[in-house]
């Protein structure tokens, strides 16, 4: 296990370096000039020149990268051109919001998708299997924005059970926080649950036909023990990867849902930064997102080993 972790950690450093170079290089291809955006409507040449010197926009791209990566390594992602705030503070404000939303969505997806996939595989060809596949088709094909609007109409306007929009931090009031995020979390988790159900069903069907499952049944073990101890443990390996990748996607791709429910999250931050040519924010957010993706992949690999002991060698 320790050797595996050492190898993976050794791979993370060059990967992050390559990602940082790619992010900074592609950033230069965005249309528009950030100095002109900051200068405002008057666009005084003297002001523009001062902005270029202040933010080192007059330096060659490699020199700009060196200054930027030095700041990143010391925890300084630069300053937002639009908000005049350190990017680190903006990320610290927005990331916990999307982390909470994404974690709740993944939890909902796991609680719905995995049991539904297992039941559909065990009861293959039955009404349970048909209903689970119907749910998967509905979850995949239902647009998030439509489902979000319908949930707001039903639970907020008609029934008055949940708030329609906004955000309350967990540390401020956990009950209000859960109440305001449960609907957007379900909207995001619904589609993921459908995908997880299909993958879990497919993996379980393959495992249930394997030799060691037949052997376990031949030994006279209870069917519940065969399914939960032998089949499910091995079938969950590909599902773990999918869950980790979907969580990473949620942290950067929940923009539409955050917009519908007026949640000030991470996705909206990066979209606003791209439209405003706020280079420092885009670079910082994308780098943090890439780091989260890499970390989640490492966590998934560790989970593989914990779930399937045969991979420890």
C-alpha positions as CSV (number, residue, x, y, z in Angstrom):
1,X,0.0,0.0,0.0
2,X,2.8,2.4,0.9
3,X,4.7,1.7,-2.3
4,X,1.5,2.3,-4.3
5,X,0.9,5.6,-2.6
6,X,4.5,6.7,-3.1
7,X,4.2,5.9,-6.8
8,X,1.0,7.7,-7.3
9,X,2.2,10.8,-5.3
10,X,5.3,10.9,-7.5
11,X,3.1,11.0,-10.6
12,X,0.9,13.8,-9.2
13,X,3.7,16.4,-9.1
14,X,4.7,16.3,-12.9
15,X,1.0,16.0,-13.8
16,X,0.1,19.2,-11.9
17,X,3.1,20.9,-13.5
18,X,2.0,20.0,-16.9
19,X,-1.6,21.0,-16.1
20,X,-0.4,24.4,-14.8
21,X,1.6,25.0,-18.0
22,X,-1.4,24.0,-20.1
23,X,-3.8,26.2,-18.2
24,X,-1.5,29.3,-18.4
25,X,-0.8,28.7,-22.1
26,X,-4.4,28.2,-23.2
27,X,-5.4,31.2,-21.1
28,X,-3.5,33.4,-23.5
29,X,-5.7,32.3,-26.4
30,X,-8.8,33.8,-24.8
31,X,-10.0,36.8,-26.9
32,X,-9.8,40.3,-25.4
33,X,-7.3,42.2,-23.4
34,X,-7.7,42.2,-19.6
35,X,-5.9,45.6,-19.4
36,X,-8.6,47.2,-21.6
37,X,-11.3,45.6,-19.4
38,X,-9.8,47.0,-16.2
39,X,-9.3,50.5,-17.8
40,X,-13.0,51.0,-18.1
41,X,-14.8,53.0,-20.8
42,X,-12.3,55.8,-21.0
43,X,-9.4,53.6,-21.8
44,X,-6.7,56.2,-21.1
45,X,-3.4,54.9,-22.7
46,X,-1.5,55.9,-19.6
47,X,-3.8,53.9,-17.4
48,X,-3.6,50.9,-19.7
49,X,0.1,51.0,-19.6
50,X,0.2,51.3,-15.8
51,X,-2.1,48.3,-15.6
52,X,0.1,46.3,-17.9
53,X,3.2,47.0,-15.8
54,X,1.3,46.4,-12.5
55,X,0.1,42.9,-13.5
56,X,3.2,42.1,-15.7
57,X,1.1,41.9,-18.8
58,X,3.9,43.6,-20.7
59,X,6.3,40.7,-19.9
60,X,6.8,37.7,-22.2
61,X,4.4,34.7,-21.5
62,X,7.2,32.5,-19.9
63,X,8.1,35.3,-17.5
64,X,4.5,35.8,-16.6
65,X,4.2,32.0,-15.9
66,X,7.2,32.0,-13.7
67,X,5.8,34.8,-11.6
68,X,2.4,33.1,-11.5
69,X,3.7,29.7,-10.4
70,X,5.9,31.2,-7.7
71,X,2.8,32.9,-6.3
72,X,0.8,29.6,-6.5
73,X,3.4,27.6,-4.7
74,X,3.3,30.2,-1.9
75,X,-0.6,30.2,-1.8
76,X,-1.0,33.4,-3.8
77,X,-3.2,32.9,-6.9
78,X,-3.1,36.6,-7.8
79,X,-5.8,39.3,-7.6
80,X,-9.2,39.3,-9.4
81,X,-9.2,42.0,-12.0
82,X,-12.9,42.6,-11.6
83,X,-13.5,42.3,-7.8
84,X,-10.1,43.6,-6.7
85,X,-9.9,40.6,-4.3
86,X,-7.3,37.9,-3.8
87,X,-8.3,34.9,-5.9
88,X,-7.5,32.7,-2.9
89,X,-10.3,34.5,-0.9
90,X,-12.8,34.1,-3.8
91,X,-12.0,30.4,-4.0
92,X,-12.3,30.0,-0.2
93,X,-15.7,31.6,-0.4
94,X,-17.2,29.7,-3.3
95,X,-15.6,26.2,-3.1
96,X,-17.2,25.1,0.2
97,X,-20.6,25.9,-1.3
98,X,-20.1,23.7,-4.3
99,X,-18.4,21.0,-2.2
100,X,-21.5,20.8,0.0
101,X,-23.8,20.7,-3.0
102,X,-21.7,18.1,-4.8
103,X,-21.2,15.9,-1.8
104,X,-25.0,15.8,-1.1
105,X,-25.6,15.1,-4.8
106,X,-23.2,12.2,-4.8
107,X,-24.6,10.8,-1.6
108,X,-28.1,10.9,-3.1
109,X,-26.8,9.3,-6.3
110,X,-25.2,6.5,-4.4
111,X,-28.2,5.9,-2.1
112,X,-30.5,5.6,-5.1
113,X,-28.3,4.3,-8.0
114,X,-26.3,1.5,-6.3
115,X,-29.2,-0.3,-4.6
116,X,-31.4,0.1,-7.7
117,X,-28.6,-1.4,-9.9
118,X,-28.1,-4.4,-7.5
119,X,-31.8,-5.1,-7.3
120,X,-32.1,-4.9,-11.1
121,X,-29.3,-7.3,-11.6
122,X,-30.5,-9.8,-9.0
123,X,-34.1,-9.6,-10.3
124,X,-33.1,-9.6,-14.0
125,X,-36.1,-9.7,-16.3
126,X,-38.6,-8.9,-13.5
127,X,-40.8,-5.9,-12.8
128,X,-38.0,-4.6,-10.5
129,X,-35.5,-4.7,-13.4
130,X,-38.0,-3.0,-15.7
131,X,-38.8,-0.2,-13.2
132,X,-35.0,0.4,-12.5
133,X,-34.3,0.7,-16.2
134,X,-37.2,3.0,-16.6
135,X,-35.9,5.2,-13.8
136,X,-32.4,5.2,-15.4
137,X,-33.9,6.3,-18.7
138,X,-35.9,9.1,-17.0
139,X,-32.9,10.3,-15.0
140,X,-30.6,10.5,-18.0
141,X,-33.1,12.2,-20.3
142,X,-34.6,14.7,-17.9
143,X,-32.9,18.2,-18.2
144,X,-31.6,19.6,-15.0
145,X,-33.1,23.0,-15.5
146,X,-36.6,21.6,-16.1
147,X,-36.5,19.3,-13.1
148,X,-35.2,22.2,-10.9
149,X,-38.0,24.5,-12.0
150,X,-40.6,21.7,-11.4
151,X,-39.3,21.0,-7.9
152,X,-39.3,24.7,-7.0
153,X,-42.9,24.9,-8.3
154,X,-44.0,21.9,-6.3
155,X,-42.1,22.0,-3.0
156,X,-41.6,25.8,-2.7
157,X,-44.6,27.4,-4.3
158,X,-47.4,24.8,-4.0
159,X,-46.5,23.0,-0.8
160,X,-44.2,25.7,0.8
161,X,-42.0,23.0,2.4
162,X,-38.6,24.2,1.1
163,X,-37.0,27.6,0.2
164,X,-36.9,28.2,-3.5
165,X,-33.4,29.7,-3.7
166,X,-30.5,31.1,-1.8
167,X,-27.8,29.6,0.3
168,X,-27.1,29.3,4.1
169,X,-23.7,28.0,5.3
170,X,-23.7,24.8,7.4
171,X,-21.8,26.6,10.1
172,X,-24.5,29.3,10.4
173,X,-27.6,27.1,10.5
174,X,-27.3,23.4,9.4
175,X,-31.1,22.8,9.2
176,X,-31.6,25.8,7.0
177,X,-28.6,24.9,4.9
178,X,-29.8,21.4,4.3
179,X,-33.3,22.7,3.5
180,X,-32.0,25.1,0.9
181,X,-29.6,22.6,-0.8
182,X,-31.6,19.4,-0.8
183,X,-33.5,20.3,-4.0
184,X,-30.5,21.3,-6.1
185,X,-28.6,18.3,-4.7
186,X,-31.4,16.0,-5.9
187,X,-31.5,17.6,-9.3
188,X,-27.7,16.9,-9.7
189,X,-27.8,13.5,-8.1
190,X,-30.8,12.3,-10.1
191,X,-28.9,12.1,-13.4
192,X,-25.8,10.6,-11.7
193,X,-28.0,8.0,-9.9
194,X,-29.3,6.9,-13.3
195,X,-25.8,6.4,-14.7
196,X,-24.6,4.6,-11.5
197,X,-27.6,2.3,-11.7
198,X,-26.8,1.2,-15.2
199,X,-23.1,0.7,-14.4
200,X,-23.9,-1.2,-11.2
201,X,-26.4,-3.4,-12.9
202,X,-24.0,-4.2,-15.7
203,X,-21.1,-5.0,-13.3
204,X,-23.3,-7.1,-11.0
205,X,-24.6,-9.2,-14.0
206,X,-21.0,-10.0,-14.9
207,X,-20.0,-10.8,-11.4
208,X,-23.0,-13.0,-10.7
209,X,-22.0,-15.2,-13.6
210,X,-18.4,-15.7,-12.4
211,X,-17.0,-18.9,-11.1
212,X,-16.4,-17.8,-7.5
213,X,-20.1,-16.8,-7.2
214,X,-21.1,-20.2,-8.4
215,X,-18.7,-21.8,-5.9
216,X,-20.1,-19.8,-3.1
217,X,-23.7,-20.8,-4.0
218,X,-22.6,-24.5,-4.3
219,X,-21.2,-24.3,-0.7
220,X,-24.7,-23.6,0.4
221,X,-24.2,-19.9,1.5
222,X,-27.2,-17.8,1.9
223,X,-28.1,-15.8,-1.3
224,X,-27.9,-12.5,0.7
225,X,-24.4,-13.4,1.8
226,X,-23.4,-14.3,-1.8
227,X,-24.7,-11.0,-3.2
228,X,-23.4,-8.7,-0.5
229,X,-20.1,-10.3,0.4
230,X,-18.9,-11.8,-2.8
231,X,-20.7,-10.2,-5.8
232,X,-21.3,-6.6,-4.7
233,X,-17.8,-6.1,-3.3
234,X,-16.2,-6.9,-6.7
235,X,-18.9,-5.2,-8.7
236,X,-18.3,-1.9,-6.9
237,X,-14.8,-1.4,-8.3
238,X,-15.9,0.4,-11.6
239,X,-18.6,2.2,-9.8
240,X,-16.1,3.8,-7.4
241,X,-14.2,5.4,-10.4
242,X,-17.4,6.7,-11.9
243,X,-18.5,8.2,-8.6
244,X,-15.1,10.0,-8.1
245,X,-15.2,11.4,-11.6
246,X,-18.8,12.5,-11.3
247,X,-18.0,14.3,-8.1
248,X,-15.2,16.1,-9.8
249,X,-17.6,17.0,-12.6
250,X,-20.1,18.4,-10.1
251,X,-17.5,20.7,-8.6
252,X,-16.9,22.5,-11.9
253,X,-20.1,21.8,-13.9
254,X,-23.0,22.6,-11.7
255,X,-23.3,26.1,-13.2
256,X,-26.9,25.7,-14.6
257,X,-28.3,24.3,-11.4
258,X,-26.5,26.9,-9.2
259,X,-28.0,29.6,-11.5
260,X,-31.6,28.2,-11.2
261,X,-31.4,28.0,-7.4
262,X,-29.3,31.2,-7.0
263,X,-26.5,29.4,-5.3
264,X,-23.2,31.4,-5.2
265,X,-21.0,28.4,-6.0
266,X,-17.7,27.5,-7.8
267,X,-19.2,26.9,-11.2
268,X,-20.7,30.3,-11.5
269,X,-17.5,31.9,-10.4
270,X,-15.5,30.5,-13.3
271,X,-18.2,31.3,-15.9
272,X,-18.3,34.9,-14.7
273,X,-14.5,35.0,-14.8
274,X,-14.3,33.8,-18.4
275,X,-16.9,36.3,-19.6
276,X,-15.1,39.1,-17.7
277,X,-11.6,38.1,-19.0
278,X,-10.6,37.8,-15.3
279,X,-7.4,35.8,-16.1
280,X,-6.2,35.3,-12.5
281,X,-9.6,33.8,-11.4
282,X,-9.8,31.5,-14.4
283,X,-6.3,30.2,-13.8
284,X,-6.8,29.7,-10.1
285,X,-10.2,28.0,-10.4
286,X,-9.1,25.7,-13.2
287,X,-5.9,24.7,-11.3
288,X,-7.8,24.0,-8.1
289,X,-10.4,22.0,-10.1
290,X,-7.7,19.9,-11.8
291,X,-6.0,19.3,-8.4
292,X,-9.4,18.1,-7.0
293,X,-9.8,15.7,-10.0
294,X,-6.3,14.3,-9.5
295,X,-6.9,13.9,-5.8
296,X,-10.3,12.2,-6.3
297,X,-8.6,9.7,-8.7
298,X,-6.1,8.9,-6.0
299,X,-8.9,8.4,-3.5
300,X,-10.7,6.1,-6.0
301,X,-7.5,4.0,-6.5
302,X,-7.1,3.6,-2.7
303,X,-10.8,2.6,-2.5
304,X,-10.2,-0.1,-5.1
305,X,-7.6,-1.7,-2.9
306,X,-9.8,-1.5,0.2
307,X,-12.8,-2.9,-1.7
308,X,-10.9,-5.6,-3.6
309,X,-8.0,-7.1,-1.6
310,X,-6.7,-8.9,-4.8
311,X,-5.5,-5.6,-6.1
312,X,-3.1,-5.1,-3.1
313,X,-0.4,-7.1,-4.8
